[in-house]
Every structure is written in structure tokens, then in C-alpha cells.
Amino acid sequence: MNMLTRVLAPAELMADVDAMTLVLTSIELWTHRVDLFLAGVPTADTERRARRYEADLNEWARKRSDGVSVEGTLSPPLQPGGRLLDLDVRLRDDVGTGYDQTIGSAGGTGTEWRMHKAFAPGLPDTATHFVVEIADSDGNVVHSLRLAT
């Protein structure tokens, strides 16, 4: 059985993505996994992008319902928050556990700038601390946060 053992709320600034600051809002420690929740701080630019996406999505839906066959209308436009999935989020601890990302999601209507990543296994009892890292596209760590267990 997978049990929730602890919830942390670091509210740590982790990275800037497309001129938006990404914050690690909470961490759920389960017996068999670790869940990370991140959110972008809204700006005038993120609001503009969300409005543009909504307009593009409505236009795409109108074309599809009208039966208009236009190149690129088979798939809906990409959500602006989908860019968050490009981030290389890593988890490590002081006992050398190998964490694998098991799920990841980002975006959605009303949650365009939110991201969830889950890793397995859970944090071992023998670990005294763990580290959440964000790396750039070249694999270089741009920010890390060390947390005591």
C-alpha cells in the first residue's frame, strides 16, 4: 500500500521559463513515490499567452466543426504550459537512490502554468536529505534545492 508520509511546502523559486518564474510549491513524500508540484508565477505575458491560446483553440474548434480541411487543423494548438514539460526535473538523495520519473503533466484549462512530476521509488528511511534539481537543455543544473528528511 502506498501511504502519504509527509508533505513539504518549500515555495522555492526554481527557474525562469519563457520569462515566467517557476516555483516548487509542494512535495508529497509517499512510501513508494515522490510527487513534485510546480507553478508559474502569472505575468502579463502569461495572461496574454493564455488568451491567445484560447482564441486559437476556439478557431481550431470552429474550423473542425465547419468541416474546413486546412493544414494543421487535425490537432488542436499546443497549450502554452506544455513548454513546462521540456524542463529536466531531477531528484536525488544522499544514499544514492536511483529515481525514475513515472508521470508528468503540465497545463490544462485554468492550470496553464502548473506542472506535476512523480518519481519512484519513495524516499528511503535511511536518507537524511534529498535534492530537487532543474537542468537546462544542455543538462546543466540551473537551480537545486536541498531538503532535510
C-alpha positions as CSV (number, residue, x, y, z in Angstrom):
1,M,0.0,0.0,0.0
2,N,1.3,3.5,-0.9
3,M,0.9,5.8,2.1
4,L,1.5,9.5,2.3
5,T,4.1,10.1,4.9
6,R,4.9,13.8,4.7
7,V,4.1,17.0,2.7
8,L,6.5,19.8,2.3
9,A,5.7,23.3,1.0
10,P,9.0,25.0,0.1
11,A,7.6,27.7,-2.2
12,E,11.1,27.9,-3.7
13,L,11.8,29.8,-6.9
14,M,13.4,27.2,-9.2
15,A,13.7,28.5,-12.8
16,D,12.6,31.0,-15.4
17,V,10.8,29.6,-18.3
18,D,9.7,31.9,-21.2
19,A,10.1,34.9,-18.9
20,M,8.0,33.2,-16.2
21,T,9.3,32.3,-12.7
22,L,8.6,28.7,-11.8
23,V,8.1,27.9,-8.1
24,L,8.3,24.5,-6.4
25,T,5.1,24.8,-4.4
26,S,4.9,21.4,-2.7
27,I,6.4,17.9,-2.4
28,E,4.5,14.8,-1.3
29,L,6.5,12.0,0.1
30,W,4.8,8.7,-0.3
31,T,6.1,5.3,0.7
32,H,6.5,4.3,-3.0
33,R,6.9,7.6,-4.8
34,V,7.7,11.3,-4.6
35,D,5.4,13.9,-6.1
36,L,6.6,17.4,-7.1
37,F,4.2,20.2,-7.8
38,L,5.4,23.4,-9.5
39,A,3.6,26.5,-10.6
40,G,4.5,29.5,-12.8
41,V,4.0,33.0,-11.3
42,P,1.5,34.7,-13.6
43,T,2.6,37.8,-15.5
44,A,1.1,40.0,-18.2
45,D,2.9,37.8,-20.7
46,T,1.5,34.5,-19.4
47,E,-2.0,36.1,-19.4
48,R,-1.5,37.2,-23.0
49,R,-0.4,33.7,-24.0
50,A,-3.4,32.1,-22.3
51,R,-5.8,34.4,-24.1
52,R,-4.0,33.8,-27.4
53,Y,-4.2,30.0,-26.8
54,E,-8.0,30.2,-26.0
55,A,-8.6,32.2,-29.2
56,D,-6.5,29.7,-31.3
57,L,-8.4,26.8,-29.7
58,N,-11.8,28.3,-30.4
59,E,-10.7,29.0,-34.0
60,W,-9.5,25.4,-34.4
61,A,-12.8,24.1,-33.0
62,R,-14.8,26.3,-35.3
63,K,-12.8,25.1,-38.3
64,R,-13.2,21.4,-37.3
65,S,-17.0,21.8,-36.7
66,D,-17.4,23.6,-40.1
67,G,-15.5,20.7,-41.8
68,V,-12.8,23.0,-43.0
69,S,-9.8,21.0,-44.2
70,V,-6.9,23.3,-43.6
71,E,-3.3,22.1,-43.0
72,G,-2.7,21.8,-39.2
73,T,-6.3,21.6,-38.2
74,L,-6.2,17.9,-37.3
75,S,-4.6,18.6,-33.9
76,P,-5.5,21.4,-31.5
77,P,-3.0,24.1,-30.9
78,L,-0.3,23.4,-28.3
79,Q,-1.1,24.6,-24.8
80,P,1.4,27.3,-23.6
81,G,2.0,25.4,-20.4
82,G,3.1,22.3,-22.3
83,R,6.5,24.0,-22.5
84,L,7.0,23.2,-18.9
85,L,7.3,19.5,-19.8
86,D,10.6,20.3,-21.5
87,L,12.2,21.0,-18.1
88,D,14.6,18.5,-16.9
89,V,13.5,18.0,-13.2
90,R,15.7,15.6,-11.2
91,L,15.6,14.1,-7.8
92,R,18.5,12.6,-5.8
93,D,19.3,11.8,-2.2
94,D,22.3,11.2,0.0
95,V,22.1,7.4,-0.2
96,G,22.3,7.2,-4.0
97,T,18.8,6.1,-4.8
98,G,18.1,5.9,-8.5
99,Y,14.8,7.8,-9.1
100,D,12.8,7.4,-12.3
101,Q,10.2,9.8,-13.4
102,T,6.9,7.8,-13.6
103,I,4.4,10.5,-14.6
104,G,4.4,14.1,-15.6
105,S,1.7,16.6,-16.6
106,A,1.5,20.3,-17.3
107,G,-1.1,22.7,-18.3
108,G,-4.8,22.4,-18.8
109,T,-7.6,24.9,-18.8
110,G,-7.3,27.1,-15.8
111,T,-4.0,25.4,-14.9
112,E,-1.8,26.5,-17.8
113,W,1.2,27.2,-15.7
114,R,1.1,24.2,-13.3
115,M,3.2,21.1,-13.5
116,H,3.3,17.7,-11.7
117,K,6.1,15.2,-11.8
118,A,6.2,12.0,-9.9
119,F,9.3,9.8,-9.2
120,A,9.7,6.3,-7.9
121,P,10.7,4.8,-5.6
122,G,9.8,6.7,-2.4
123,L,12.4,8.3,-0.3
124,P,14.3,5.7,1.7
125,D,14.2,5.8,5.5
126,T,18.0,5.9,5.5
127,A,18.2,9.2,3.6
128,T,18.9,12.3,5.6
129,H,18.3,14.7,2.8
130,F,17.2,14.9,-0.8
131,V,17.8,17.4,-3.6
132,V,15.4,18.7,-6.3
133,E,17.2,20.0,-9.4
134,I,16.2,21.7,-12.6
135,A,18.6,21.4,-15.5
136,D,18.7,23.3,-18.8
137,S,18.5,21.7,-22.3
138,D,22.3,21.1,-22.1
139,G,21.9,19.2,-18.8
140,N,23.5,21.9,-16.7
141,V,21.8,22.4,-13.3
142,V,20.3,25.9,-13.2
143,H,18.8,25.5,-9.6
144,S,18.8,23.0,-6.9
145,L,17.0,22.8,-3.6
146,R,18.3,20.6,-0.7
147,L,15.7,19.5,1.8
148,A,16.2,17.6,5.1
149,T,14.1,14.4,5.5
